[in-house]
Amino acid sequence: MMKKLIKNFILILAVGLLSVACSDDLNRVPFDSIEQSQSFKSINDAENWDNGFYAYFRGRVSGNIQFLPDVQSDQLNASKDFGNRNGFPHRWEGFLAADYDISDIWSKLYSGITNANIAIAGFETLELEDPTEIATLEIYKADAHFVRAYYYFELVKRFSKDYDPATASSDLGVPLVLEYDVNALPARSTVQQVYDQILADIQVASTGLAGVSGSQGSNYFNADVVKALEARVKLTMEDWSGAKTAADELINSETYPLITSETVLADMWTNDYAQEVIYQPFLSAPNELTNTNSIYLGYNPDTDDFTPDFIPSKWVVDMYEDNDIRKNVYFDVKDVRIQGSVTPNIYLVNKFPGNPALWTSATTNYQNAPKVFRIAEMYLISAEAALMSTGDAATPLNALREARGLSAIGSPTMQDLKDERFRELAFEGFRLDDLKRWGDGVTRHDPQDLSLINTGSDYDSLSKDPSDPKFVWGIPARDQTVNPNLVQNPGW
């Protein structure tokens, strides 16, 4: 049991009851409240806040925030039994600013930011004398800045245009809220301002966690976790040198060797084996669990078959060669029951099958520790940054390819990089953002079996130009209604 998360455990301390207003979402603390002056009296209070960061973060890195962008992109087909679950983003045209998931993701990310803001301010009021307590508080401060950076990065990716160095100083980002004020009605900051704040928070976190070494499968924020976020952010910002430097630092540490065995790779995705994992949150059944990605399997224990909401397209499965160790790990061939009829030999996404150690009944609950940062992503970041700056992309890209059972490529192209990034990170929530930043559209094609899926121009043959406004999500309608300072994105 993770001592830190159970000792004097308080999910998140809060400040004041919130009125029903737009500023709720931008300053929302989602749990029971106590008066702020009583929240920061000792290092134990600070520890409770830090515990809360981890508990809240665990629920913000999987579930709809991860699978919704993939459902919206090009890799999946809606089964005839999907019941319109996540149907609006999948069809695009019915995806509106009033959609529940948009509001849910927006509000929960801002809740996490509010918690960080309150803690950052509150930590400064603590008057500590013990050197050990002072050093510990610096780690807690770093954790607060790390989660704030992470949440703002998720927000600006989804609710703003892709970062363009030429226009970022004028493109609308998301509201920057750095202090708790329930009455504030902030306007949107620019994309540049948001990214500047993300980098500033990363710098504070990096300094505060410099003495906290990374380790395989760490459940704690540490220097390596901050470095992984830095690499991810700088790749998005087209800071090729910065992205490559950060990614290469993690690669060259040799702390996280690439997996070369199908059995071991399956162990990572089923049993949360940690060899390649830079950070995954602590999970424990039955109370410390996360959101699930259960839309891909839909196991029926009574009939021992499967009714998934979404089925991967044939072209997706075909992207993996038979000798690619990922193919039999990321997919499983199942009997699928759709509208009462069973069809055998259908490939289903099996990347989130559920760790048996986390089951709460006789069958899977699809609970796996989310792999928030993996070393494989760092190899891909290093390769892409090199390609975009005429550096050595072959070394990192081929290291990953050969570890996965593929042959090396002499002179990798950008398409080689895109294909490998797709293969490695499929269904982890990257696809829509990757297509967006590459300027590629969404084109669905070649499903596995037309008889199992919804068909038509909104489904299996959907095609969207990279300029389609719904690559960028709309500001939640509720928030815009209450806060006149929030400018809506075009097309919403």
N, C-alpha and C positions, 0 to 999 in steps of 0.2 A: 504494500500500500504506500502511496506516495505521501510521506509524512507532511511535506509542506502544504499539501492541499487538504489535509484533514485537521491539522492542528489549529484550534481556534477558528474553524473555517467559517467565513462569511462570504457569501457569493460576491456581493459588491455593496459597499456602503453607499448611501445616497444622501442627497441634500434637498430637502423640501419636497412637498407634493407638487406635481406639475399640473398646470391648467391645460385645458384642451385648446391648443393653439399650434401654429406651425412651428413655433420655437420649441415645442415639445420634442420634435424629431431631431432638431439640431442641438438640443441640450438635454436630451432624455436620459434619465438613469432608470433602468427597467425594474429595479427591485425595491424592497421596502426601504423607507427613508429614516434617517436620523439627522438631528441638527448638526451642521457642518463643524461647529466649534468643538463638538464632542467626538468627532471622527479622527482627530489627529492629536493624540495625547502622548503616545509612546511608540517605540519601535514595534510593539505588538500590533498596534493599530495599522502601522505602515505595512506590516506583513499581511494583515488581513486584506488590505487593498491589493497588494501584489497577488495574493491568492485569487482574488476576484478577477484580475487581469487574465490569468490562465484559464479559469473556469469559463469566462465569457468568450475568450478567444477560441476555445475548443468548439464552441457552437457556431462560430463565424467562418469556418474554413471548410465546411462541407455542407451537403444539402443543396438547397436551391441556389445559393450563391455560386456553387461549383457546377451543378448540372444544367442550370438554365441557359447559360451561354452556349453550351454544347447542343442542347435541344434546339436552339435557334439556328445553329449553323448547318453544316452540310453532311454530317456523318451518320445521321439517324433517321429512321422512318417510324412514324406513329402507327402502332398496331390498330386493328379495327376494334380492339377492346380497351383502348387507352382511356376512354371515358372523358376526353377533352382535358385530362390532367396535363397541365403545362401546354395546352393546345394553342393558346394565343401567341406566345412567343414563337412556337414552332411554325405557325402559319404566317407570322409577321403582320398581315393586314388587320387582324383583330387585336393586335398588341397595343394597348392604350396606356396613357399616363395614369389612368385610374386603376390599372391592374394591381391586384393584391401583391404579387411578388415584387414588383418595382418598389412599392411603398414599404414592404417588409424588409427588403435588403437595405434600402436607403436608411430607414429608421434604426435598424439594428447596428449598422455601421456607425451612424452618428451617436447611438447610445454608447458604443465602445469609446468613441472619441470624447464624449462627455465624461465618462468615468476617468479617462486619462487626464483630462483637463483639471478635474476636481482634485485628483491625487497629486498632480504636478504642483498645483498651488498649495495644497495641504501639506505636502512633504516639506515645503520651505518654512512652515511655521513650527516644525518640530525643533525643540532645543535639546540636542543630545550632547553628551560629554564623553561617553564611552567610545574609544576608537573603533572597536569592533562594530558597534551599532552604527556609527557614522559611515563606515565602509559599506555595511549592509544597506543602509539607506541609499547610497549612491547606486547600488545595483537596482533597487526598486525604482529609483528615478529613471534609470536607463530603460527598464522594462516598460514604464509608462510612455516614454518617448518612442520606443520601438512599436508598441501596438498602435499608437496614434499615427505613425508613419504608414504602417501596414494598412490601416483602415482608410486613410486618405488616398493611398494608392489604389485600392479597390474602387473607391468612389470615383476618382477622376478617370480611371480607365473606362468605366461603364457609362458615366453620365456626362462625359465631355468628349470633344474631338480628340483624335490621336495627337500625341505631342508632335508638333512641327516647329523646329527651331525658328523658322521664319515668321510664324504667326502666333506662337504660344503666348506672347505678351499681350495679345488682343483677344484671342479665343477665350470663350467663357469656360471656366472650370466649375468647381463646386464651392459653396460658401466655406470660407476658412473661419472656424470658430475655435479659438484658443483659450478662451476663458468662459467659465460657466455663467450664463446670464439667461434666465428663463424668459425674460421679456424681449430679448434681442430678436430682430427681424433682419438678418444679414442678407446682403446681396451676394451674388456669385463673384468670387475672385477670378482672376485669369488663370488659365492653365499653367502659365509660368510661375505665378505666385504659389499655386498649390504644390507644384513640383519643388520649388525652392524650399517650401516648408517641410516637405517630405525629406529632402536631403539634409535640412537642418536637424530634424529629429533623428535621422539616421546617424548623423555625426555625434549628437549627444549620446545616443545609445551605444555607438561604437566606443566612445571614450569610457563610458561607465561600465561597459562589459568587457573591456580589453583584458582584464585579468581572469575572465571566466572562459575557460577553454571549451571548445566544442568536442563532442563525442558522438559516436554512432547512435542514432535514434534518440538523441537528447529530448527530454520532456521540458527542458528549461531554455529560455532565451540565453544566448551566449554570443561570443565574438563571431563565430562562424555563421550563426543564424542571421545576425545583422549584416554580415558580408554577403550572404546569399540574397537578402532583400536588396542590398545596394546594387548587386549585379543585375538583378531583374529590373529595377527601376532605371538604371542607366542604359540598359539595352533599349527600353521603351523610349528614352529620351534621345536616342541616337548618339549617345556619348560612347562611341565604340571603344576608345582607349580605356575609359573608366570601367565599362562593363567587362572588358576582357581582363583587365588587371584584377578586378574583384573575383571573377570566376576562376581565373588561373591560380589565384592564391589558395582557393579551396581545393582545386584539383591537385596542385603541387604539394599540399600538406600530406597527401596520401592517407588521410584519416578515413576516407570513405571510398574504398576500392570498388570498382565496377563489378557487378555480378556477371559471371560468365556461364552459369548453369541454369537450365530451365527449372530444375527442382528448387534451387535456392531463390530464384526470382518468384516462383509461385509461393514460397514461404514468406517472402516479403509482402505480397499482396493479400495472402490469406491470413497468416499468423503474425503479421506486423514485424517480421524479422528486420533488423535495423541496419544492415551493413552499408547500404547506400543512402540512408536517411539522415539528413542534417538536422531536421526537426520534425517531430510528430507529437501531438498533445497526449498527455496521459489519459488513458481510459480505464475504467473499472466497472464491471457490472455489479449491481443493477443501477447505480445512481450516478455514476460519472461517465456518461456516454455522450455521443455527439449526434448531429443530424445524419441521416443516411442517404445513400444514393440507390434506393431500392427500385427505381424505375426500370432497371435493365434486366431483371430476372423474373420477379413475380412468381416465386415457387409456390405450387399448390401441393401441400403435404398429403391431402386426401387422395389425390390422383397421381401423385409423383410426376408431375409435369409442370410446365411453366407458362405463365401468361404475362409477358412483359408489356410495359407501356410503349417502349421504344426498342427497335431492332436495328442493329448496324447494317448499313448498306453493303451490298456485295463488293463494291469497289473498295470499301474500307478494309474488309477482310483480305481482299486480294493484294493490298499494299504490303502484306507480310509474307515473305517467302517461307517455304516449309521448314527451312533450317534456321529461321529466326526464332530464338528462344521465347520471344514475346508472344508469338501467335497462340500457342496452346495455354498461355497464362492469361492473356487479356481476353480471350474468347473461349467459350465452351460450347460444344455441339449438344443441343438439347431437343427433346420432344416438346413442341409448343402447342398449347391449346388456345385457339382463337375462335370465338363464336361457337364453342362447343365441339369443334373438330380438332383433331390432333394431327399436326404435321411434323414428321421426324427430321432430324439432321439440319436444324437451323442454328446458325452461329449466334450466340448471345454474348453481350458484354459481361465478362466475369472478373472485372478488375476490382470489384467491391463485393466479394461473396459473403463476407462476414467472418470474423475471427471466432472460432468455436469457444475460445476462452471468455468471450463477451456475450455469448448467447444467454438469454433469460428464459428460454423454453427449450423444447426438444428440437426445434428447427432454427435456422438462421434468423437473426434480426438485422442482418446486413451491417452490423457495426464493425468498422475497421478504423484504426487510428489514421486520420488523414495525414498523408505524406506532404506536408506543407512545402518543404524544400528538400530536393533530392540532388545528389551529385550529378546525375545524368543531365539534369537541366543545365548545370554549370558547364558541362562539355558542349552543349548546344549553344549556350550564350557565347562561350569563347569562340566557337566556330563561326557563328553568325557575325559577331563583332569583327572577326578577322576578315571574313568575306567582304564586309562593307568598308573595310579600310585597307584592302590589299595586303592583309597579313597572312599568316599560316593557318588556314582553316582545315587543312587535311589532317593534321596531327590530332586535334581534339575530336573531329568528326569521325575519323577512322578508328580512334580508340573506342568510341562508343559502338560503332558498327561492328567491329571485330568482337567486342565483348558480347554482343547480342547474336553472334553467329553469322554475320554477313562479311562479305569481302571488302577490302579497302578500295577507295576511289582515288585515282591518281590526282586529278585536279577538280575538286568539288565545285559545283555550280550552286547558285542560289536555290535552284529547284531541288538539288540534292539535299540542301540544308532544310528546306521547307518539308520535304518528304520525310526526312529523318526525325525532324521535330514533331511532325504529325504522328509518326509511328510510336515514338517514345512517350509522348505526353497525351495520347488520345484519351478522351473522357475525363480528364483532370481539370477541365474548365478553361483551357488555354485557347481553344480553337477560334472562337469568334474574335477575340482580341488580337490573335495573330493575323487573321485575315484582314482585320481592320487596319492594323499598323502596316501591313504589307501592301495595302491598296488592292486586295483581291476580293472578288465578289463571292457570293454563296450560290453554288449550283448543286442541287441534289440530283442524283442519277443512279441508275443500276442498283435497284433494291434486290434483296435476296429472293423474295417471293411476293409477287403482286397480290396474291390471294390473301395475304396476311395483313396487309397494310392499307391505310387510307391513301387514295391516289388523287392526282389532279395537280393543278398549278399552284395550289397552296400547300401541297404535301410533297410527293416523291419527285415532282418535276419543277419544284420551286426554283426560281432563279432571281437573284438580286444583285444589282450593280453595286460596286464598292461605294458609290456615292449615295446609296439609299440612306435616308435619314435615320432609319431604325437600327443601323449599326450602333448608334449612340442612343442610349435609353433616355426616355423622357423624365423630366423632373416630376415627382409624384404630384398628381392633381390636387390632392388634399393640401399639401404644403404650399403649392403655388396659389391656391385659393385664399389661404389665410395670410400668406406673406406676399404682398404686392411687389416686393423687391426681387423676387425670384423670377428671372426671365426663363421662359420655356425654350427647350430646344426646338429647332425647325422640324416640321413634319409631325409634331405631336399635338 
